[in-house]
């Protein structure tokens, strides 16, 4: 396959544009981490079961200790990595997309663990 310099430059420009878009999406996803945490917590605390767990220590969910803070920390680290990882150090072109997807999965896991108290 014969790639001309114009084609190589076009590919590089497309990759940089895609990477900029993914970085912007990573900023948005990282910015929603705390609101999702607070919103899921408030929603869970509004249920009678969670308020009974908080007040009397009864009917609490059987979750491993540290699972909610652990999933929050994993989502935070993956979000920061997706935002801050330098473009030159990316091992392959879809790395930032994978980091963004893993961040989203960790954030969803955190919200579902919090909502399991409801």
Secondary structure as the mmCIF struct_conf table of DSSP 4:
data_model
#
loop_
_struct_conf.conf_type_id
_struct_conf.id
_struct_conf.beg_label_comp_id
_struct_conf.beg_label_asym_id
_struct_conf.beg_label_seq_id
_struct_conf.end_label_comp_id
_struct_conf.end_label_asym_id
_struct_conf.end_label_seq_id
HELX_RH_AL_P HELX_RH_AL_P1 UNK A 5 UNK A 45
TURN_TY1_P TURN_TY1_P1 UNK A 46 UNK A 46
BEND BEND1 UNK A 47 UNK A 47
HELX_RH_AL_P HELX_RH_AL_P2 UNK A 48 UNK A 56
BEND BEND2 UNK A 57 UNK A 57
BEND BEND3 UNK A 59 UNK A 59
TURN_TY1_P TURN_TY1_P2 UNK A 65 UNK A 66
HELX_RH_AL_P HELX_RH_AL_P3 UNK A 67 UNK A 84
BEND BEND4 UNK A 85 UNK A 85
HELX_RH_3T_P HELX_RH_3T_P1 UNK A 87 UNK A 89
BEND BEND5 UNK A 91 UNK A 92
TURN_TY1_P TURN_TY1_P3 UNK A 93 UNK A 94
HELX_RH_AL_P HELX_RH_AL_P4 UNK A 95 UNK A 115
TURN_TY1_P TURN_TY1_P4 UNK A 116 UNK A 117
#
